[in-house]
Amino acid sequence: MNIQELASEIPVEGEYSLEGIDFITNGEQYLTFLLAHEQYAVDILCVEEIRSWEKATKIPNSPEHVKGVINMRGVIVPIIDLRIKFTIGDSNYCDTTVVIVLSLEDEVDSKIIGFVVDAVSDVLNAESNEIKPAPSFGGCVPQNYIEGLVNVGDNVVTILNVAALQQIEPHKPE
């Protein structure tokens, strides 16, 4: 293909080519990811960065789910393995393993924490009336971490509460 053919495909002023692009929504957007073949999601506005898995610097006497810290452009970011935190299987770090770095600001300060997940899936658009409360019958993910559930085709996506995820629990030495 030559440059003239490429130039002919560029839309001119007033002409728009938005075929196949689904970015306009009235609902909330969530980044979906996999943990042990189950889909979870977090508010996309809290996602600071998605990084490939890299070994973190261990913190002595930290809980097993705290993999350590990384230096992200001068900011020290704690790394939490969600599989271990939610006790849903052993960690298996591979090519698709990523760290989702989430940032949450409140009245006092800003917190940045990275969460190790099996793979990033997609961006989910969900209206508030599509998000259902999580049943309180228990499960591997504690109730306080779940913001709601949403049906996507034949699957159910668990939307996680970013503020609850970023709470640091007191460490209980073994």
N, C-alpha and C positions, 0 to 999 in steps of 0.2 A: 504494500500500500504506500502510495507516495504522499507528500505533504499536501497536495491539492485535494486529494480525496479526504484526508483527515480534516482539513479546514472546512470542507463542505458539510461536515457533520456537526460543526459547532453551531449552536442555536444563535440566531441573530436577536437583537434587542426586541423585546415584546414576544418572542417565541420561547416557550418553556418545554423542556423535556424532562418530566418527572416520573416517567414510567418506571414502575417497580420500586419506587422509593416510598417507604412508609415511615415518615418522621413527623407528621403532623397529627397530634392527638390532643384530646381534651383531658385524658386521664393522666395517671402517674406513669413514669417509666422506671423500670427495674432492670438491673443487670442480673441475668440468670446464670447459675453455675451448677456444677455437679459435685456431689459428695456421695460416694458409694452408689452410683447409678440413680440417685434421687436428685430431683431438681429443687434448688433453693434460689432465692432472689434477695437483693438488697436495693434500696433506693439509689438510682443511678446518680442523683445529685450529690451523694456522699462519696462516690468513687473518685478518688484522687488519681489513681494510677493502677494499671495492671502490669505486673512484672513477672518475668520468668522466674522459676524457682532457683534460689541460690541459697547455699548453706549460710545460716545465721550464726552470729557469735553467741555462744551459750552464755546464759546467766546462771551463776552458781546457785544451787538450792531452789531453782524455779520449778513450778509444776511441770509435769510431763508435756502438757499441751502447749507450753510456752517454748517455742523452738529457739528463742534468743532474740537478738536485735540486729538490724541492718542500718547502715548509714545511707540515707537517701538524700543526696545533695546537702549534706550538713545537718540533716534532721535524723535523730536516732528514733527508729521505728520498731516497736516490739512486734514480733511475729508469732501468731497463734495458729496452731493446726486445728481446724474445726472438726476434722474427723475424730481426733483424740478428745477434744473438748466435749463433743457430743457423744462420745463412745460409740461410734458407728463403723468400727472396723480398724484395721491396722493402716498406718500411713504407707502409701506406695508412691514414692516420688518418681515421676517419669517425664517424658517430653511434654505432656499436656498439663502437668502440674504448674499452677501459677499462684502468685500472691496478689490478692486484691487489697490494695491500700485504701482504707476508708478514712475520711476526715469528717469530724462532727464538731461544730462550734456551738457552744452554749453561752449563757450570759457572762460566765467567768473566763473561760479559756477555750482552746481548740485542742482536740485529741486526734492523733493519727495512729492507727494500728493496722497492721497487715494481717490478712487471714489466708492461710494456705488452703487451696481447694483443688479438686481433681482436674477440673477444666472449666473454662468459661464457655457458656452456651450461646446466649442471644440477648437481645434487649426486648423486654416484655412491656407492652402497653396495657394498662389495666385501669378501668374506671373504678371509682370507689365502691359502686354497687356490685361489682364483680368479686370483690374481696370479701371472703366469708371469715367469720371468727374461727379460730382453731378449736376443735373439741378438747375438752379438759380431761380426757381419759388417760393421759400420759403418753409416753413415747420416748424416743432417744433424745429429742431436743426439748429441753425444759420449756414450759409454757411461757415464761417471761421473755424468752428470746423470739417468740413467734408473734408477728404482727397480724398475720392472717394467711388464708389459703385462697388460691385462685385456680380455676380449671383452665387448662390450655390443651385443647383437643381431648385426648384420652388420658392425659396426665394431670396431676395436681402439683402445683408449685407452692412451696412453703416460703412465704415472704418473712424475712427475718427483721427484727427490730434492731437497727444499727445502734441506737443509744444504749440498749441493754447489752449488746455484744461488747461494747467498749467499756463497760464497767469492769473494773479490776476486782476480782474476788480475793479475799484474804487467803494467803497460802497456808495450808495445813501440813506441816512437815510430817513425813511418814516415820 
